[in-house]
Amino acid sequence: MLTRKSIYEEIAKITAPTLVIVGDKDVATVPAKAERIHQQIKGSQLLTIPGAGHSSTVEAPDLVNKAIDDFLTSL
């Protein structure tokens, strides 16, 4: 992973509806990085899960599931 080429420039090519979810305590993909990802994807939505780290699906499954459900329903 450390030797992989960055795909940051490729992110802007995403055209599918996209929901970016990040925990506000995430140290692996910090909220600022999630914000940069969100800014690269036109029309994307960003949701920050309070009190969650990198494993927000385990730490706050109800919030994550509701966010995904709301996102998919809005499409």
PDB file with one MODEL, atoms N, CA, C and O in Angstrom:
MODEL        1
ATOM      1  N   MET A   1       0.807  -1.182   0.000  1.00  0.00           N
ATOM      2  CA  MET A   1       0.000   0.000   0.000  1.00  0.00           C
ATOM      3  C   MET A   1       0.862   1.262   0.000  1.00  0.00           C
ATOM      4  O   MET A   1       0.529   2.255  -0.647  1.00  0.00           O
ATOM      5  N   LEU A   2       1.953   1.211   0.720  1.00  0.00           N
ATOM      6  CA  LEU A   2       2.820   2.384   0.803  1.00  0.00           C
ATOM      7  C   LEU A   2       3.506   2.694  -0.518  1.00  0.00           C
ATOM      8  O   LEU A   2       3.891   3.837  -0.766  1.00  0.00           O
ATOM      9  N   THR A   3       3.659   1.690  -1.361  1.00  0.00           N
ATOM     10  CA  THR A   3       4.356   1.899  -2.630  1.00  0.00           C
ATOM     11  C   THR A   3       3.390   2.095  -3.805  1.00  0.00           C
ATOM     12  O   THR A   3       3.823   2.300  -4.939  1.00  0.00           O
ATOM     13  N   ARG A   4       2.093   2.031  -3.532  1.00  0.00           N
ATOM     14  CA  ARG A   4       1.104   2.232  -4.595  1.00  0.00           C
ATOM     15  C   ARG A   4       1.097   3.670  -5.084  1.00  0.00           C
ATOM     16  O   ARG A   4       1.326   4.609  -4.322  1.00  0.00           O
ATOM     17  N   LYS A   5       0.832   3.817  -6.369  1.00  0.00           N
ATOM     18  CA  LYS A   5       0.692   5.146  -6.961  1.00  0.00           C
ATOM     19  C   LYS A   5      -0.635   5.758  -6.491  1.00  0.00           C
ATOM     20  O   LYS A   5      -1.640   5.055  -6.388  1.00  0.00           O
ATOM     21  N   SER A   6      -0.639   7.028  -6.215  1.00  0.00           N
ATOM     22  CA  SER A   6      -1.841   7.734  -5.802  1.00  0.00           C
ATOM     23  C   SER A   6      -2.874   7.744  -6.927  1.00  0.00           C
ATOM     24  O   SER A   6      -2.526   7.887  -8.099  1.00  0.00           O
ATOM     25  N   ILE A   7      -4.126   7.593  -6.567  1.00  0.00           N
ATOM     26  CA  ILE A   7      -5.205   7.659  -7.559  1.00  0.00           C
ATOM     27  C   ILE A   7      -6.002   8.954  -7.427  1.00  0.00           C
ATOM     28  O   ILE A   7      -7.061   9.098  -8.037  1.00  0.00           O
ATOM     29  N   TYR A   8      -5.503   9.881  -6.642  1.00  0.00           N
ATOM     30  CA  TYR A   8      -6.237  11.114  -6.375  1.00  0.00           C
ATOM     31  C   TYR A   8      -6.707  11.803  -7.649  1.00  0.00           C
ATOM     32  O   TYR A   8      -7.841  12.278  -7.714  1.00  0.00           O
ATOM     33  N   GLU A   9      -5.855  11.862  -8.653  1.00  0.00           N
ATOM     34  CA  GLU A   9      -6.222  12.523  -9.911  1.00  0.00           C
ATOM     35  C   GLU A   9      -7.321  11.776 -10.659  1.00  0.00           C
ATOM     36  O   GLU A   9      -8.046  12.378 -11.450  1.00  0.00           O
ATOM     37  N   GLU A  10      -7.451  10.485 -10.420  1.00  0.00           N
ATOM     38  CA  GLU A  10      -8.467   9.674 -11.084  1.00  0.00           C
ATOM     39  C   GLU A  10      -9.857   9.872 -10.471  1.00  0.00           C
ATOM     40  O   GLU A  10     -10.866   9.639 -11.135  1.00  0.00           O
ATOM     41  N   ILE A  11      -9.908  10.293  -9.227  1.00  0.00           N
ATOM     42  CA  ILE A  11     -11.178  10.410  -8.506  1.00  0.00           C
ATOM     43  C   ILE A  11     -12.150  11.338  -9.235  1.00  0.00           C
ATOM     44  O   ILE A  11     -13.354  11.083  -9.242  1.00  0.00           O
ATOM     45  N   ALA A  12     -11.657  12.381  -9.832  1.00  0.00           N
ATOM     46  CA  ALA A  12     -12.525  13.340 -10.528  1.00  0.00           C
ATOM     47  C   ALA A  12     -13.260  12.716 -11.711  1.00  0.00           C
ATOM     48  O   ALA A  12     -14.226  13.295 -12.208  1.00  0.00           O
ATOM     49  N   LYS A  13     -12.823  11.559 -12.163  1.00  0.00           N
ATOM     50  CA  LYS A  13     -13.476  10.879 -13.285  1.00  0.00           C
ATOM     51  C   LYS A  13     -14.739  10.132 -12.855  1.00  0.00           C
ATOM     52  O   LYS A  13     -15.498   9.670 -13.707  1.00  0.00           O
ATOM     53  N   ILE A  14     -14.972  10.010 -11.565  1.00  0.00           N
ATOM     54  CA  ILE A  14     -16.158   9.304 -11.075  1.00  0.00           C
ATOM     55  C   ILE A  14     -17.396  10.118 -11.422  1.00  0.00           C
ATOM     56  O   ILE A  14     -17.486  11.304 -11.102  1.00  0.00           O
ATOM     57  N   THR A  15     -18.347   9.464 -12.081  1.00  0.00           N
ATOM     58  CA  THR A  15     -19.585  10.142 -12.463  1.00  0.00           C
ATOM     59  C   THR A  15     -20.813   9.535 -11.785  1.00  0.00           C
ATOM     60  O   THR A  15     -21.905  10.097 -11.862  1.00  0.00           O
ATOM     61  N   ALA A  16     -20.643   8.416 -11.136  1.00  0.00           N
ATOM     62  CA  ALA A  16     -21.761   7.766 -10.449  1.00  0.00           C
ATOM     63  C   ALA A  16     -22.115   8.542  -9.186  1.00  0.00           C
ATOM     64  O   ALA A  16     -21.250   9.187  -8.593  1.00  0.00           O
ATOM     65  N   PRO A  17     -23.381   8.485  -8.770  1.00  0.00           N
ATOM     66  CA  PRO A  17     -23.740   9.103  -7.494  1.00  0.00           C
ATOM     67  C   PRO A  17     -22.853   8.531  -6.394  1.00  0.00           C
ATOM     68  O   PRO A  17     -22.670   7.317  -6.297  1.00  0.00           O
ATOM     69  N   THR A  18     -22.310   9.413  -5.574  1.00  0.00           N
ATOM     70  CA  THR A  18     -21.312   8.990  -4.597  1.00  0.00           C
ATOM     71  C   THR A  18     -21.590   9.594  -3.236  1.00  0.00           C
ATOM     72  O   THR A  18     -21.834  10.793  -3.107  1.00  0.00           O
ATOM     73  N   LEU A  19     -21.546   8.740  -2.222  1.00  0.00           N
ATOM     74  CA  LEU A  19     -21.638   9.166  -0.832  1.00  0.00           C
ATOM     75  C   LEU A  19     -20.303   8.860  -0.172  1.00  0.00           C
ATOM     76  O   LEU A  19     -19.877   7.705  -0.133  1.00  0.00           O
ATOM     77  N   VAL A  20     -19.650   9.877   0.340  1.00  0.00           N
ATOM     78  CA  VAL A  20     -18.386   9.723   1.051  1.00  0.00           C
ATOM     79  C   VAL A  20     -18.710   9.788   2.541  1.00  0.00           C
ATOM     80  O   VAL A  20     -19.279  10.772   3.015  1.00  0.00           O
ATOM     81  N   ILE A  21     -18.349   8.743   3.272  1.00  0.00           N
ATOM     82  CA  ILE A  21     -18.616   8.690   4.714  1.00  0.00           C
ATOM     83  C   ILE A  21     -17.285   8.622   5.437  1.00  0.00           C
ATOM     84  O   ILE A  21     -16.393   7.866   5.053  1.00  0.00           O
ATOM     85  N   VAL A  22     -17.162   9.420   6.489  1.00  0.00           N
ATOM     86  CA  VAL A  22     -15.933   9.419   7.294  1.00  0.00           C
ATOM     87  C   VAL A  22     -16.306   9.603   8.760  1.00  0.00           C
ATOM     88  O   VAL A  22     -17.240  10.334   9.089  1.00  0.00           O
ATOM     89  N   GLY A  23     -15.572   8.936   9.623  1.00  0.00           N
ATOM     90  CA  GLY A  23     -15.741   9.161  11.054  1.00  0.00           C
ATOM     91  C   GLY A  23     -14.925  10.371  11.480  1.00  0.00           C
ATOM     92  O   GLY A  23     -13.810  10.571  10.998  1.00  0.00           O
ATOM     93  N   ASP A  24     -15.470  11.172  12.374  1.00  0.00           N
ATOM     94  CA  ASP A  24     -14.730  12.376  12.775  1.00  0.00           C
ATOM     95  C   ASP A  24     -13.487  12.062  13.607  1.00  0.00           C
ATOM     96  O   ASP A  24     -12.677  12.950  13.871  1.00  0.00           O
ATOM     97  N   LYS A  25     -13.333  10.804  14.021  1.00  0.00           N
ATOM     98  CA  LYS A  25     -12.144  10.365  14.764  1.00  0.00           C
ATOM     99  C   LYS A  25     -11.238   9.483  13.907  1.00  0.00           C
ATOM    100  O   LYS A  25     -10.312   8.860  14.428  1.00  0.00           O
ATOM    101  N   ASP A  26     -11.490   9.423  12.612  1.00  0.00           N
ATOM    102  CA  ASP A  26     -10.713   8.571  11.707  1.00  0.00           C
ATOM    103  C   ASP A  26      -9.296   9.111  11.567  1.00  0.00           C
ATOM    104  O   ASP A  26      -9.101  10.275  11.219  1.00  0.00           O
ATOM    105  N   VAL A  27      -8.318   8.269  11.837  1.00  0.00           N
ATOM    106  CA  VAL A  27      -6.921   8.683  11.679  1.00  0.00           C
ATOM    107  C   VAL A  27      -6.282   8.060  10.434  1.00  0.00           C
ATOM    108  O   VAL A  27      -5.191   8.466  10.032  1.00  0.00           O
ATOM    109  N   ALA A  28      -6.950   7.081   9.824  1.00  0.00           N
ATOM    110  CA  ALA A  28      -6.422   6.464   8.605  1.00  0.00           C
ATOM    111  C   ALA A  28      -6.803   7.293   7.374  1.00  0.00           C
ATOM    112  O   ALA A  28      -5.959   7.589   6.528  1.00  0.00           O
ATOM    113  N   THR A  29      -8.061   7.657   7.288  1.00  0.00           N
ATOM    114  CA  THR A  29      -8.537   8.571   6.249  1.00  0.00           C
ATOM    115  C   THR A  29      -9.184   9.728   7.001  1.00  0.00           C
ATOM    116  O   THR A  29     -10.387   9.729   7.262  1.00  0.00           O
ATOM    117  N   VAL A  30      -8.375  10.688   7.334  1.00  0.00           N
ATOM    118  CA  VAL A  30      -8.836  11.790   8.187  1.00  0.00           C
ATOM    119  C   VAL A  30      -9.953  12.577   7.500  1.00  0.00           C
ATOM    120  O   VAL A  30     -10.026  12.597   6.272  1.00  0.00           O
ATOM    121  N   PRO A  31     -10.821  13.224   8.278  1.00  0.00           N
ATOM    122  CA  PRO A  31     -11.919  13.979   7.683  1.00  0.00           C
ATOM    123  C   PRO A  31     -11.484  14.976   6.605  1.00  0.00           C
ATOM    124  O   PRO A  31     -12.207  15.176   5.628  1.00  0.00           O
ATOM    125  N   ALA A  32     -10.338  15.590   6.764  1.00  0.00           N
ATOM    126  CA  ALA A  32      -9.865  16.535   5.737  1.00  0.00           C
ATOM    127  C   ALA A  32      -9.606  15.821   4.411  1.00  0.00           C
ATOM    128  O   ALA A  32      -9.854  16.386   3.346  1.00  0.00           O
ATOM    129  N   LYS A  33      -9.114  14.597   4.470  1.00  0.00           N
ATOM    130  CA  LYS A  33      -8.891  13.824   3.239  1.00  0.00           C
ATOM    131  C   LYS A  33     -10.224  13.439   2.612  1.00  0.00           C
ATOM    132  O   LYS A  33     -10.376  13.488   1.392  1.00  0.00           O
ATOM    133  N   ALA A  34     -11.191  13.056   3.445  1.00  0.00           N
ATOM    134  CA  ALA A  34     -12.530  12.742   2.940  1.00  0.00           C
ATOM    135  C   ALA A  34     -13.140  13.967   2.271  1.00  0.00           C
ATOM    136  O   ALA A  34     -13.815  13.849   1.248  1.00  0.00           O
ATOM    137  N   GLU A  35     -12.906  15.135   2.842  1.00  0.00           N
ATOM    138  CA  GLU A  35     -13.394  16.383   2.249  1.00  0.00           C
ATOM    139  C   GLU A  35     -12.758  16.603   0.872  1.00  0.00           C
ATOM    140  O   GLU A  35     -13.442  17.007  -0.068  1.00  0.00           O
ATOM    141  N   ARG A  36     -11.456  16.340   0.752  1.00  0.00           N
ATOM    142  CA  ARG A  36     -10.778  16.486  -0.547  1.00  0.00           C
ATOM    143  C   ARG A  36     -11.339  15.503  -1.573  1.00  0.00           C
ATOM    144  O   ARG A  36     -11.517  15.854  -2.740  1.00  0.00           O
ATOM    145  N   ILE A  37     -11.617  14.275  -1.139  1.00  0.00           N
ATOM    146  CA  ILE A  37     -12.217  13.281  -2.025  1.00  0.00           C
ATOM    147  C   ILE A  37     -13.584  13.779  -2.488  1.00  0.00           C
ATOM    148  O   ILE A  37     -13.900  13.747  -3.677  1.00  0.00           O
ATOM    149  N   HIS A  38     -14.377  14.233  -1.539  1.00  0.00           N
ATOM    150  CA  HIS A  38     -15.710  14.767  -1.838  1.00  0.00           C
ATOM    151  C   HIS A  38     -15.622  15.917  -2.847  1.00  0.00           C
ATOM    152  O   HIS A  38     -16.423  15.980  -3.780  1.00  0.00           O
ATOM    153  N   GLN A  39     -14.684  16.800  -2.672  1.00  0.00           N
ATOM    154  CA  GLN A  39     -14.535  17.944  -3.576  1.00  0.00           C
ATOM    155  C   GLN A  39     -14.136  17.509  -4.984  1.00  0.00           C
ATOM    156  O   GLN A  39     -14.448  18.198  -5.955  1.00  0.00           O
ATOM    157  N   GLN A  40     -13.454  16.380  -5.104  1.00  0.00           N
ATOM    158  CA  GLN A  40     -13.022  15.884  -6.424  1.00  0.00           C
ATOM    159  C   GLN A  40     -14.158  15.234  -7.202  1.00  0.00           C
ATOM    160  O   GLN A  40     -14.097  15.157  -8.429  1.00  0.00           O
ATOM    161  N   ILE A  41     -15.205  14.758  -6.501  1.00  0.00           N
ATOM    162  CA  ILE A  41     -16.285  14.025  -7.159  1.00  0.00           C
ATOM    163  C   ILE A  41     -17.496  14.942  -7.303  1.00  0.00           C
ATOM    164  O   ILE A  41     -18.192  15.231  -6.330  1.00  0.00           O
ATOM    165  N   LYS A  42     -17.731  15.390  -8.517  1.00  0.00           N
ATOM    166  CA  LYS A  42     -18.824  16.326  -8.781  1.00  0.00           C
ATOM    167  C   LYS A  42     -20.160  15.734  -8.318  1.00  0.00           C
ATOM    168  O   LYS A  42     -20.516  14.611  -8.675  1.00  0.00           O
ATOM    169  N   GLY A  43     -20.886  16.514  -7.519  1.00  0.00           N
ATOM    170  CA  GLY A  43     -22.202  16.102  -7.050  1.00  0.00           C
ATOM    171  C   GLY A  43     -22.201  15.113  -5.907  1.00  0.00           C
ATOM    172  O   GLY A  43     -23.263  14.652  -5.489  1.00  0.00           O
ATOM    173  N   SER A  44     -21.029  14.777  -5.392  1.00  0.00           N
ATOM    174  CA  SER A  44     -20.986  13.816  -4.285  1.00  0.00           C
ATOM    175  C   SER A  44     -21.531  14.439  -3.008  1.00  0.00           C
ATOM    176  O   SER A  44     -21.652  15.658  -2.884  1.00  0.00           O
ATOM    177  N   GLN A  45     -21.852  13.568  -2.073  1.00  0.00           N
ATOM    178  CA  GLN A  45     -22.284  14.004  -0.750  1.00  0.00           C
ATOM    179  C   GLN A  45     -21.264  13.517   0.263  1.00  0.00           C
ATOM    180  O   GLN A  45     -20.669  12.452   0.097  1.00  0.00           O
ATOM    181  N   LEU A  46     -21.069  14.294   1.300  1.00  0.00           N
ATOM    182  CA  LEU A  46     -20.135  13.942   2.362  1.00  0.00           C
ATOM    183  C   LEU A  46     -20.890  13.884   3.674  1.00  0.00           C
ATOM    184  O   LEU A  46     -21.641  14.799   4.010  1.00  0.00           O
ATOM    185  N   LEU A  47     -20.688  12.805   4.415  1.00  0.00           N
ATOM    186  CA  LEU A  47     -21.292  12.657   5.735  1.00  0.00           C
ATOM    187  C   LEU A  47     -20.201  12.309   6.732  1.00  0.00           C
ATOM    188  O   LEU A  47     -19.421  11.382   6.514  1.00  0.00           O
ATOM    189  N   THR A  48     -20.151  13.049   7.816  1.00  0.00           N
ATOM    190  CA  THR A  48     -19.209  12.776   8.895  1.00  0.00           C
ATOM    191  C   THR A  48     -19.982  12.134  10.051  1.00  0.00           C
ATOM    192  O   THR A  48     -20.981  12.675  10.526  1.00  0.00           O
ATOM    193  N   ILE A  49     -19.503  10.987  10.483  1.00  0.00           N
ATOM    194  CA  ILE A  49     -20.135  10.262  11.580  1.00  0.00           C
ATOM    195  C   ILE A  49     -19.454  10.662  12.889  1.00  0.00           C
ATOM    196  O   ILE A  49     -18.273  10.373  13.085  1.00  0.00           O
ATOM    197  N   PRO A  50     -20.191  11.325  13.787  1.00  0.00           N
ATOM    198  CA  PRO A  50     -19.589  11.775  15.048  1.00  0.00           C
ATOM    199  C   PRO A  50     -19.183  10.603  15.938  1.00  0.00           C
ATOM    200  O   PRO A  50     -19.922   9.630  16.096  1.00  0.00           O
ATOM    201  N   GLY A  51     -17.992  10.724  16.513  1.00  0.00           N
ATOM    202  CA  GLY A  51     -17.502   9.728  17.461  1.00  0.00           C
ATOM    203  C   GLY A  51     -16.968   8.456  16.843  1.00  0.00           C
ATOM    204  O   GLY A  51     -16.543   7.556  17.567  1.00  0.00           O
ATOM    205  N   ALA A  52     -16.976   8.355  15.522  1.00  0.00           N
ATOM    206  CA  ALA A  52     -16.521   7.133  14.852  1.00  0.00           C
ATOM    207  C   ALA A  52     -15.124   7.321  14.281  1.00  0.00           C
ATOM    208  O   ALA A  52     -14.709   8.426  13.930  1.00  0.00           O
ATOM    209  N   GLY A  53     -14.420   6.208  14.201  1.00  0.00           N
ATOM    210  CA  GLY A  53     -13.098   6.205  13.589  1.00  0.00           C
ATOM    211  C   GLY A  53     -13.165   5.631  12.189  1.00  0.00           C
ATOM    212  O   GLY A  53     -14.134   5.855  11.462  1.00  0.00           O
ATOM    213  N   HIS A  54     -12.125   4.884  11.808  1.00  0.00           N
ATOM    214  CA  HIS A  54     -12.031   4.340  10.457  1.00  0.00           C
ATOM    215  C   HIS A  54     -13.033   3.207  10.224  1.00  0.00           C
ATOM    216  O   HIS A  54     -13.391   2.915   9.083  1.00  0.00           O
ATOM    217  N   SER A  55     -13.475   2.582  11.287  1.00  0.00           N
ATOM    218  CA  SER A  55     -14.424   1.464  11.173  1.00  0.00           C
ATOM    219  C   SER A  55     -15.829   1.909  11.540  1.00  0.00           C
ATOM    220  O   SER A  55     -16.487   1.282  12.370  1.00  0.00           O
ATOM    221  N   SER A  56     -16.286   2.986  10.928  1.00  0.00           N
ATOM    222  CA  SER A  56     -17.587   3.553  11.282  1.00  0.00           C
ATOM    223  C   SER A  56     -18.725   2.564  11.068  1.00  0.00           C
ATOM    224  O   SER A  56     -19.746   2.645  11.752  1.00  0.00           O
ATOM    225  N   THR A  57     -18.570   1.636  10.134  1.00  0.00           N
ATOM    226  CA  THR A  57     -19.623   0.645   9.910  1.00  0.00           C
ATOM    227  C   THR A  57     -19.780  -0.292  11.101  1.00  0.00           C
ATOM    228  O   THR A  57     -20.856  -0.848  11.321  1.00  0.00           O
ATOM    229  N   VAL A  58     -18.716  -0.465  11.861  1.00  0.00           N
ATOM    230  CA  VAL A  58     -18.755  -1.291  13.066  1.00  0.00           C
ATOM    231  C   VAL A  58     -19.072  -0.432  14.291  1.00  0.00           C
ATOM    232  O   VAL A  58     -19.811  -0.854  15.180  1.00  0.00           O
ATOM    233  N   GLU A  59     -18.514   0.760  14.328  1.00  0.00           N
ATOM    234  CA  GLU A  59     -18.668   1.645  15.483  1.00  0.00           C
ATOM    235  C   GLU A  59     -20.038   2.314  15.554  1.00  0.00           C
ATOM    236  O   GLU A  59     -20.560   2.551  16.643  1.00  0.00           O
ATOM    237  N   ALA A  60     -20.614   2.616  14.408  1.00  0.00           N
ATOM    238  CA  ALA A  60     -21.910   3.312  14.362  1.00  0.00           C
ATOM    239  C   ALA A  60     -22.757   2.753  13.218  1.00  0.00           C
ATOM    240  O   ALA A  60     -23.148   3.493  12.316  1.00  0.00           O
ATOM    241  N   PRO A  61     -23.043   1.440  13.255  1.00  0.00           N
ATOM    242  CA  PRO A  61     -23.733   0.824  12.121  1.00  0.00           C
ATOM    243  C   PRO A  61     -25.106   1.424  11.829  1.00  0.00           C
ATOM    244  O   PRO A  61     -25.492   1.537  10.665  1.00  0.00           O
ATOM    245  N   ASP A  62     -25.836   1.805  12.850  1.00  0.00           N
ATOM    246  CA  ASP A  62     -27.171   2.379  12.613  1.00  0.00           C
ATOM    247  C   ASP A  62     -27.082   3.695  11.844  1.00  0.00           C
ATOM    248  O   ASP A  62     -27.873   3.938  10.933  1.00  0.00           O
ATOM    249  N   LEU A  63     -26.122   4.545  12.210  1.00  0.00           N
ATOM    250  CA  LEU A  63     -25.953   5.818  11.512  1.00  0.00           C
ATOM    251  C   LEU A  63     -25.496   5.614  10.073  1.00  0.00           C
ATOM    252  O   LEU A  63     -25.986   6.271   9.154  1.00  0.00           O
ATOM    253  N   VAL A  64     -24.556   4.701   9.890  1.00  0.00           N
ATOM    254  CA  VAL A  64     -24.047   4.424   8.543  1.00  0.00           C
ATOM    255  C   VAL A  64     -25.144   3.828   7.675  1.00  0.00           C
ATOM    256  O   VAL A  64     -25.332   4.252   6.535  1.00  0.00           O
ATOM    257  N   ASN A  65     -25.864   2.853   8.202  1.00  0.00           N
ATOM    258  CA  ASN A  65     -26.936   2.223   7.430  1.00  0.00           C
ATOM    259  C   ASN A  65     -28.032   3.220   7.065  1.00  0.00           C
ATOM    260  O   ASN A  65     -28.546   3.193   5.947  1.00  0.00           O
ATOM    261  N   LYS A  66     -28.392   4.099   8.000  1.00  0.00           N
ATOM    262  CA  LYS A  66     -29.404   5.111   7.707  1.00  0.00           C
ATOM    263  C   LYS A  66     -28.898   6.064   6.627  1.00  0.00           C
ATOM    264  O   LYS A  66     -29.644   6.435   5.721  1.00  0.00           O
ATOM    265  N   ALA A  67     -27.631   6.458   6.725  1.00  0.00           N
ATOM    266  CA  ALA A  67     -27.056   7.364   5.723  1.00  0.00           C
ATOM    267  C   ALA A  67     -27.080   6.727   4.339  1.00  0.00           C
ATOM    268  O   ALA A  67     -27.426   7.384   3.358  1.00  0.00           O
ATOM    269  N   ILE A  68     -26.718   5.468   4.258  1.00  0.00           N
ATOM    270  CA  ILE A  68     -26.730   4.771   2.966  1.00  0.00           C
ATOM    271  C   ILE A  68     -28.158   4.639   2.451  1.00  0.00           C
ATOM    272  O   ILE A  68     -28.425   4.866   1.271  1.00  0.00           O
ATOM    273  N   ASP A  69     -29.068   4.270   3.339  1.00  0.00           N
ATOM    274  CA  ASP A  69     -30.469   4.145   2.944  1.00  0.00           C
ATOM    275  C   ASP A  69     -31.025   5.474   2.442  1.00  0.00           C
ATOM    276  O   ASP A  69     -31.681   5.525   1.402  1.00  0.00           O
ATOM    277  N   ASP A  70     -30.760   6.546   3.183  1.00  0.00           N
ATOM    278  CA  ASP A  70     -31.233   7.883   2.776  1.00  0.00           C
ATOM    279  C   ASP A  70     -30.627   8.280   1.421  1.00  0.00           C
ATOM    280  O   ASP A  70     -31.315   8.820   0.555  1.00  0.00           O
ATOM    281  N   PHE A  71     -29.341   8.003   1.260  1.00  0.00           N
ATOM    282  CA  PHE A  71     -28.662   8.339   0.016  1.00  0.00           C
ATOM    283  C   PHE A  71     -29.283   7.584  -1.163  1.00  0.00           C
ATOM    284  O   PHE A  71     -29.589   8.180  -2.196  1.00  0.00           O
ATOM    285  N   LEU A  72     -29.464   6.290  -1.006  1.00  0.00           N
ATOM    286  CA  LEU A  72     -30.016   5.479  -2.097  1.00  0.00           C
ATOM    287  C   LEU A  72     -31.461   5.868  -2.393  1.00  0.00           C
ATOM    288  O   LEU A  72     -31.879   5.872  -3.551  1.00  0.00           O
ATOM    289  N   THR A  73     -32.217   6.192  -1.364  1.00  0.00           N
ATOM    290  CA  THR A  73     -33.603   6.614  -1.550  1.00  0.00           C
ATOM    291  C   THR A  73     -33.672   7.936  -2.319  1.00  0.00           C
ATOM    292  O   THR A  73     -34.618   8.178  -3.068  1.00  0.00           O
ATOM    293  N   SER A  74     -32.668   8.780  -2.126  1.00  0.00           N
ATOM    294  CA  SER A  74     -32.677  10.089  -2.782  1.00  0.00           C
ATOM    295  C   SER A  74     -32.334  10.020  -4.275  1.00  0.00           C
ATOM    296  O   SER A  74     -32.514  10.999  -5.000  1.00  0.00           O
ATOM    297  N   LEU A  75     -31.850   8.884  -4.723  1.00  0.00           N
ATOM    298  CA  LEU A  75     -31.433   8.771  -6.139  1.00  0.00           C
ATOM    299  C   LEU A  75     -32.616   8.584  -7.069  1.00  0.00           C
ATOM    300  O   LEU A  75     -32.436   8.473  -8.282  1.00  0.00           O
TER     301      LEU A  75
ENDMDL
END
